[in-house]
Amino acid sequence: MSKVLKVVAIVAIAVAVVVFAPAIGAALASVAGSLGVTITGAAIASAFTTMAITAALTAGASLFRKAPSMSNSMADRLRASVNPTAPRKIVFGLTAAGADVPFVETYGKKKDRSAQIIVLASHKINRVVGYYVENDLTWSGSLIRHADGIENMRFVTQGANNGFSYGTGNYWKPTAKFTGCAYMALTWKLSNDAWPGGLPSETRTIVEGCPVYDPRLDSSTGGSGPHRIDDQSTWTWKNGSVEIGRNPALCLLTYLTGYKIAGQTVWGMGIPASSIDLDNFRYYANVCEERVALLGGGTVQRYHCDAIYSTADAHETVIGGITAAMGSTKLVDVGGAYTLVGGVDDTAGPKVSLTADDLVGPPGGASPYVWNPAPAARDRFNIIRGRFADPDNLYQLSDWGDPIIQPPLADGVPRTMNLDLGAVSRPETCQRIAKQFLLREYLTPGKFSATFSPKAFAANVGSLVTLTIPKEGWNAKLFRVESQAETHDMWFQMTLREESAAVYAWDREEKPLPPSIRPEGYDPADTLAPENFRLTSHSYAGANNYDVSEVHVAWTPEDSGRVQGIQIQSRAVGVDSWTNQATLFDANVGTYTFTSNAPGVTLEVRARFRMTTAVYGSWVTANVATAAVVVRPDWDNVLDPSGTRPDANADVTGDHTSKDTAAVGGVPSGTLLNNVNAALANQRDPQGNLILISDVKAAVDAANGRIDTANGQITTANGQIVIAKNRADAAYAVGSTAQQNVDSLGTSVNTRFQGVNDNAASLSTRITAVSDANGALAVRTSNLETDSGSAKTRITAVETAVTDGRFATAQRAAIIETSLSGALGRISNVETATTDGRFATATRAGNIETSLNGALGRIGAVETATTDGRFATTQRLNTVEATANGFSGRISSVETATTDGRFASAGTLNQLRSEYNGTAATVTTQAGTLTGLQSKTAAYWSVQADAGNGRAQLTVYSDAYGSAGVDIVGDVRITGSNGGGRTIVSRLGMEVYDANNIRRVQLGIF
């Protein structure tokens, strides 16, 4: 509204100029006559009137053209963020709510649960429609996905006396009610399987937003129903089947009225009902709910508002966004009441009829007006494009269609208007709103400005007016009032714009949306699995006459670059546990071989890829029958408890019948082999490996060795325990008698050369540490010096650290100095950091100085940062100074930034100063910004020049709740860029000089 009121103020000034134009013209004519120049008062009056009309025309030029600003909340809600001090969110219509996280607690025996409170809105909401995690619908009345990663969810549509404990309950207690706000409580399971990429941050909560006030349902203001503007409990989001909470006119009315919690307005403007035209809002609420035809058949509500804003947004951002959802509708001040104009075809409605006889001009002059059929091409556009909050894209910004293009402008240069409609959720509606903006620019660009007689009293801003001016060939030409101001004489300065029903044509030309080229986001389930997975098994002769069974694994080599390695496991069919054969093998090799401990059985083998994202893919499994082995007896390791084992190559019969009869010692070889295999079976471990006698003996010997080693280690440990105890006793004895321990280490080196000059150099360093039961101190000092008579150098440094358990401070100080024959150069620095657990401060100060024969040069700087957990402040001071022979020049600057969580300010002060013999000249520049709660903001900039005899000052200021302007102290001189003359404004009046420096105009008391 501030911009609209500013337009009205400018127009009012223009009216004043028109009203007093005759008097001003007569005064100027009199002055011109005294200069020998003949100018008629009527001509000057006419010129002033034309200038005033042009000013009014310019002031109202952007009323129906400006595109709305976007709220940062539209992006903030797309990603949950921990921010206990986030601005309050305001949600209208059906859209994604806020995602601010003021509370997080990790708990559980294994710290495997994370409790979060997520604030949805700073007001009551109608209901929660759905909750999305990484684009997946996760909750819609109940949990339908991610049950392995979400333990519980709870939604509160309005905090009141319904608080509850959450997490451990130690922090979020039942007293945390979040009064008046909507929020959700969510507990995540910290599971790598559920969330391999960590807890998701891209979440959306879709809600039916703030209940709204509807004057149509208020019987106390001319409507019919229980709604009351001063009772929020009567406001609703639905009226029967009509979603009035999505009606832009009612959303705007609710914002103007303001929303209260515990009797305090927490957002909105707080405008009293007496300053709002409720009948006008009733009319526009009906306009928004009118049904319009769709291209594919059926109808849809004309306008919707599905938007999110915050208390950090300026009122202009919120008002501009909601009114843009109603086409070219604007909010204006008509007779002290907030009123909506435009955005709807009312061209068949009532009109105020005006003619050339209703135009007012100076006596004796032609009726003045300004008619601009079309602005300059550079001030127009013929292409319009933009974005909207796309529900199909979970309310991320998407293009609402291809750009809408009209024929080229006069200069042939294409100019584009970007129209982002954050409060509109249908692309077709966006296209039709865009056409209103573009068609108004293309079909009705003309503007007419003039001063009208009292007949114009019947018109208001937004009214339809017909003009009949034969000179222009107009017979009841249709216009709409863009701006209007009234004088005490009932004269009206108005700016009119051409109007046409074609601007509001709700055609059914719906263009398809451009194809989405949004790449898919990170999907932890997008993994690869081994392809062409296959198994074979073979055996070969191994050591100790025992065959070995191998399993060969093969797969298609993986060379995509996405796989880190392959994991392979195996188990015998029927066994529960798996044996790892390869933890992370090169997947690009394509083959892997391992030894089977269970030959002649069916083995189950599985494999999976580990991705470069550290996520494992799915298992692939296959079976293989492991190769059987042939046992070749190792007679040396066959047990022979009965002493019947034959010797090597034995033939008990003595006639070598073993080769002829296949017998050993008269026993058939087949029987002997079976007996041997049975004996070997009794010598296998649970995994099927053969237990050899030599292996058993070696294992026993190794065990005995380890026992001996362990006994030795125990003996050594006992000795060390005794030594440690003796040392502890000694330390205790020393500690019990010592009240303070002081360790000091110092070194000092001095050299001197005796000759023509007495040259000396010294180096000293000392480190001191002091501690007792109450505190500790550590100091390190160092000093380097050289001395050759008149020339001296010195470097000194002191570093100190102190603590007493309640506070801690650290400081470093250093000086570098040289001197020779009265000339001195010095650099000094001090750095300090201090805290007592309640506040912390850090300071750095530095100085560079030179001096000789009374001339001094110095540069100084001090930087400080301080906080106590509630406020924080930082400051930088700089000084540059030079002095010699009584003359001095100095440049000083101070920069400060401060916040206490309720307000923030930043300021600078700079001064240039030159002095001599009691006289001084200064240039001082100050600037400051301030922001606080309830969108309170202010900005200030000033420059002042003072040379003793006179002062000149320029001040620029702005206050969100006050005024804005420019103050000038001192004479003002304006000179043309081509030297064609100048204008001087002083405390005496105004003077105008031509290019020859001849004064042509003089006004004031000279």
FENRAMO-V125243 format. One line per field, one symbol per residue. phi: phi as a letter, one per 30 degrees, with the letter a starting at -180 (. if undefined). Layout:
phi=???
This chain:
phi=.edddddddddddddddddceeddddddddddddciccbddddddddddddddddddddcdceccddddcddddddddbdbdadcdddcbccicadddbdcdbbbcajechcbbcbccdcacadcdacdabcbhicdcbbjadcbiddbbdabbcbdadadbdadbididccceddcheiccabcbcccdcdddbdcjedcdbbccbcdddbcbddccddbjcblddbdcbddcdbcbbicddddcdedddddddddjccbhicdcajciddedcbddddddddddddcdcbdcddjibbdebbbbbbbbddddeddddddddddcicdbcbcciibdbcbiibdcddddbccbbddcdcbdeicdddabcceaddedcbbbbbblbbddddchiddbddkdecbceedddicdbccccdcdccccdddedddddddddddccbddbbbaccdeddedcbdjddbcccbeecicbhddbbdcaabccdcicbcbccbebadddcdcdcdccdddddcdddddbdddbcbechdbbbbbbbdcdhhbdccccccbadecbdiccdlbcbbbadejcddccdcbdacddddjbabbdcdbdibdccbbbaccdddicddddcbbcbddddbcdcecedccdbdcicddddhdbddichdddcchbbhiceddddddddddddddccdedjddccddddddddddddddddddddddddddddddddddddddddddddcccacbcbbbbbbbbbccadcccbbbbbbbbbbbbbdclbbbbbbbbbbbbbjdcbbabbbbbbbbabicbbbbbbbbbcbbbahidbbbbbbbbbbbabicbbbbbbbbbcbbaahidbbbbbbbbbbbabicbbbbabcbbbbbbahicbbbbbbbbbbbabicbbbbbbbbbcbbbahicbbbbcbbbabbbbdhidbababbbbcbcjdbbbbbbbbabecbbblbcbcjdcbccddcidkabbcbddlbbbcddcicdcbbbkcc
